[in-house]
Amino acid sequence: MKRRKAREYALKILYMREIREENSISHLENLEDDLDNEEIRNFANEIIKGVIENIKVIDKTISNVSLNWDIKRMSYIDRNILRIATYEILFRMDIPPTVSINEAIEIAKKYGDVESPKFINGILHKIKEIKEKNKEG
């Protein structure tokens, strides 16, 4: 549950950052004031920084598998849930992809619309399959 709370917090920060069209990560210093649990704060920090630092690769990956869906047409919430999970699938070897997908679906149920979980599940499973094929070959 701590990691889910961290993911939810990361979603809120990434959403806020995108709405405000911010490009810096200076607001991350304020995380200490907002989260009282160091483990949650650290994991949220890792996710936020990881997504921001790898945004081009992450967005390109999402765009490549989301046929008929331009990433800019996706809702801010769906897009950032996808970014968090894609970051975990591509760059976090310590988190099994199925865990990242399941967490993204649960967060989508809470913050997205009715279709969000199904939409996010489909895209993330394609990303997972591509990663697995690339690992094999």
Buried (B, 14 or more C-beta within 10 A) or exposed (E): EEBBBBBBBBBBBBBEBEEEEEEEBEEBEEBEEEBEEEEBBEBBBBBBBBBBEBEEEBBEBBBEBBEEBEBEEBBEBBBBBBBBBBBBBBBBEEBEBEBBBBBBBBBBEEBBEEEBBEBBBEBBBBBBEBBEEEEEE
